[in-house]
Amino acid sequence: MVAERVGRLLGGNTRAAGLFEFRVETDAQGKAGVHWRKRRECRDWAALGGGCYLLPRKVTEWSAEEPRRAHAQLTEVEAVFRIQK
């Protein structure tokens, strides 16, 4: 039951879920406890961004400017779809 609740919580917060490790343990009386810790490697990676907006890119042939331009176009298209709704 507790593990299912933790799973639903993590499923609803997928971006944050990767930053933590969770473990559900049951003691001798059958009581469940949730143990968690923040993953250090994720914290260190997040600190490297230093407040910058990072755009991941899989297309290696693009210049440094093209991912930014593609993201700007995507943002405009999403705004148009929101208006159409």
PyMOL commands that set and color helices and strands:
alter all, ss='L'
color gray80, all
select helices_A, chain A and resi 2-12+14-17+40-49+66-84
alter helices_A, ss='H'
color red, helices_A
select strands_A, chain A and resi 20-26+32-38
alter strands_A, ss='S'
color yellow, strands_A
deselect
rebuild
show_as cartoon
